Amino acid sequence: MKKVDVLGKACPIPVIETKKALREDNEVEVLVDNEISVQNLEKMAKQLQYAFKQEQDEAGHYVVSIEKDENAESAPRPEATTVSSDEYVVQIDSNMMGDGDEKLGKNLMKSFIYALSEQDVLPTTMLFYNAGAFLTTKDSEVLEDLKKMEDKGVVIATCGLCADYYDLTDEIAVGSVTNMYAIIETLRQANRIVKP
């Protein structure tokens, strides 16, 4: 079993180092010190159809074990699906739209997300990072529009490192927390990317 110590390392390093280790060994034990990393590793294991388990050691660190299934390599992966020409991803890196007046920028973002929720063709995924993370919280003025889109199948994903940085981890009220590795994968595979 290969051991990976990523204590003190921020997203996406734990996921990247674990993926590297899994290229060399069928079973990896990862030592991390935060819940966001545990969640990101669990998502990665689920996506690759690997066995996942976690526990805490005496020091309060998380010990994550990931083991390859012999059939996992041949299993279909989500990114292997065909992309329709109508599919697109929306990336939002701020809680306001454009530069200039903050009040105007926030109103423009609110209008953008409302108008987006009324489109006949919705995005497949919406990625929120940096100050965009504020838009997916309990107090967000666009929360209902985002929930409406999520109910229609839109994947809403907020950067975990950003949520942690702004102390919003417990405030996220729609979608799920993601990591930079997954954000890059989503953007890399996107047919089109819309950024307000």
Secondary structure, DSSP 8 states (H G I E B T S, - for coil): -EEEE-TT--TTHHHHHHHHHHHH-SEEEEEESSHHHHHHHHHHHHHHT-EEEEEE-TTS-EEEEEE--TTGGGS--GGGS---TT--EEEE--SSSSSS-HHHHHHHHHHHHHHHHT-SS--SEEEE-GGGGGGGBTT-TTHHHHHHHHHTT-EEEEEHHHHHHTT-GGGB-SSEEE-HHHHHHHHHH-S-EE--
